[in-house]
Amino acid sequence: MTIAMYPGSFDPVTNGHVDIIKRAATIFDEVIVAVAVNNKKQPLFNAEERVELVQESLKHFPNVTVAKAEGLTVDFAKRYDARVLIRGLRAVSDFESEMQISGINRHLEPELETLFITADAAYSFLSSSIVKEAASYGADISKLVPPPVHKAIKLKF
């Protein structure tokens, strides 16, 4: 059984994230969505809220689980026996930083592979930051995020 892990802050999870997860779930036996805790960021949603929103948004995928992740990604992957890290690429500009992250992860855990999945063209512009900014100005983000996230963001703003 091959287990893949898709780490990220998911603040909030977007339809672009869901698309990457859906595609990964057709490739791997199990996909673990690792909701990262990053103390350097000021999230809109706390870690528990993000885990809950991701779970609600992905409940129709039977081979996808969601967990809160603290510490190094490679350590979290080892705990869950994940052999592959999934990373989404929206544009060429993402590639450079993702290559650096991939390199350090490979250095720390040589048995852990990174698989890049390119974003569907419909989501290539989409990021959690853009969603939050648009929502803060009252824009309609209903086509950018899953329904549970849309509802939660409306409550925040």
C-alpha positions as CSV (number, residue, x, y, z in Angstrom):
1,M,0.0,0.0,0.0
2,T,1.4,3.4,-1.0
3,I,0.6,6.3,1.3
4,A,1.1,9.8,0.1
5,M,1.0,13.0,2.2
6,Y,-0.1,16.4,1.1
7,P,1.3,19.0,3.6
8,G,0.2,22.6,3.7
9,S,-1.3,25.3,5.9
10,F,-4.7,25.1,4.1
11,D,-5.7,28.5,5.5
12,P,-8.2,28.0,4.0
13,V,-8.4,24.9,1.8
14,T,-9.4,26.0,-1.7
15,N,-10.9,24.2,-4.7
16,G,-7.4,24.1,-6.1
17,H,-6.2,22.1,-3.1
18,V,-9.3,19.8,-3.4
19,D,-8.4,19.2,-7.1
20,I,-4.9,18.2,-6.3
21,I,-6.1,15.9,-3.5
22,K,-8.7,14.3,-5.7
23,R,-6.1,13.6,-8.4
24,A,-3.6,12.2,-5.8
25,A,-6.4,10.0,-4.4
26,T,-6.7,8.3,-7.7
27,I,-2.9,7.5,-7.8
28,F,-2.3,6.4,-4.2
29,D,-3.9,4.0,-1.9
30,E,-4.2,6.6,0.9
31,V,-3.6,10.3,1.0
32,I,-3.0,12.1,4.3
33,V,-3.7,15.8,4.2
34,A,-1.3,17.2,6.8
35,V,-2.6,20.5,8.1
36,A,0.6,22.3,9.2
37,V,1.0,24.4,12.3
38,N,3.3,27.3,11.5
39,N,4.0,29.6,14.4
40,K,5.5,32.2,12.1
41,K,2.1,32.8,10.4
42,Q,-1.0,34.5,11.7
43,P,-3.8,32.2,10.3
44,L,-7.4,33.2,9.7
45,F,-8.4,29.8,11.1
46,N,-6.7,28.1,14.0
47,A,-5.3,24.6,13.4
48,E,-8.3,22.8,14.7
49,E,-10.7,24.9,12.6
50,R,-8.6,24.2,9.5
51,V,-8.5,20.4,10.2
52,E,-12.3,20.4,10.6
53,L,-12.8,22.5,7.4
54,V,-10.5,20.2,5.4
55,Q,-12.3,17.1,6.8
56,E,-15.7,18.5,5.8
57,S,-14.5,19.5,2.4
58,L,-13.0,16.0,1.7
59,K,-15.4,13.7,3.4
60,H,-16.5,12.2,0.0
61,F,-13.0,10.8,-0.6
62,P,-12.8,7.4,1.2
63,N,-9.1,7.1,1.0
64,V,-8.2,10.6,2.3
65,T,-7.6,11.4,5.9
66,V,-6.8,14.7,7.6
67,A,-4.4,15.3,10.5
68,K,-2.9,18.2,12.3
69,A,0.9,18.3,11.7
70,E,3.5,19.9,13.9
71,G,7.2,19.8,13.5
72,L,9.2,18.7,10.4
73,T,7.2,17.4,7.5
74,V,9.6,14.4,7.1
75,D,9.0,13.4,10.7
76,F,5.3,13.6,10.3
77,A,5.5,11.5,7.1
78,K,7.5,8.8,8.8
79,R,5.0,8.6,11.6
80,Y,2.3,7.8,9.0
81,D,4.5,5.6,6.8
82,A,4.0,8.0,3.9
83,R,6.5,7.4,1.1
84,V,5.5,10.3,-1.1
85,L,5.0,14.0,-0.5
86,I,2.5,15.7,-2.8
87,R,3.2,19.3,-3.8
88,G,1.0,21.4,-6.0
89,L,2.5,23.8,-8.6
90,R,0.4,26.7,-9.9
91,A,3.0,28.5,-11.9
92,V,6.7,28.4,-12.8
93,S,7.3,30.8,-9.9
94,D,6.2,28.0,-7.4
95,F,8.8,25.6,-8.8
96,E,11.9,27.3,-7.4
97,S,10.8,27.3,-3.8
98,E,9.3,23.9,-4.1
99,M,12.6,22.5,-5.4
100,Q,14.4,23.9,-2.4
101,I,11.8,22.3,0.0
102,S,12.0,19.1,-1.9
103,G,15.8,19.1,-1.7
104,I,16.0,19.6,2.1
105,N,13.3,16.9,2.6
106,R,15.3,14.5,0.5
107,H,18.4,15.3,2.4
108,L,16.6,14.7,5.8
109,E,14.8,11.6,4.6
110,P,16.2,10.0,1.4
111,E,13.4,7.4,1.2
112,L,10.7,10.1,0.9
113,E,9.9,11.1,-2.7
114,T,8.2,14.3,-3.7
115,L,5.7,14.3,-6.5
116,F,4.7,17.6,-8.1
117,I,1.1,17.9,-9.4
118,T,0.4,20.9,-11.6
119,A,-2.7,22.8,-10.9
120,D,-5.6,22.6,-13.2
121,A,-5.7,25.7,-15.4
122,A,-8.9,26.7,-13.8
123,Y,-7.1,27.1,-10.4
124,S,-3.7,28.3,-11.5
125,F,-4.3,31.8,-10.1
126,L,-5.8,30.5,-6.8
127,S,-4.2,30.7,-3.4
128,S,-5.4,30.8,0.1
129,S,-4.0,34.4,0.5
130,I,-6.0,35.6,-2.6
131,V,-9.2,34.0,-1.2
132,K,-8.8,35.7,2.2
133,E,-8.0,39.1,0.6
134,A,-11.0,38.9,-1.7
135,A,-13.3,37.8,1.1
136,S,-12.1,40.6,3.3
137,Y,-13.4,43.0,0.7
138,G,-16.8,41.2,0.4
139,A,-16.1,39.5,-2.9
140,D,-18.0,36.4,-3.9
141,I,-15.5,33.5,-3.3
142,S,-18.2,30.8,-3.5
143,K,-16.6,29.3,-6.7
144,L,-13.1,29.3,-5.2
145,V,-13.6,27.3,-2.0
146,P,-15.7,24.3,-0.9
147,P,-19.1,25.1,0.6
148,P,-18.1,24.5,4.3
149,V,-15.1,26.9,3.8
150,H,-17.3,29.5,2.1
151,K,-19.7,29.4,5.1
152,A,-16.8,29.7,7.6
153,I,-15.2,32.6,5.8
154,K,-18.5,34.5,5.7
155,L,-18.7,34.1,9.5
156,K,-15.1,35.5,9.9
157,F,-15.7,38.5,7.8
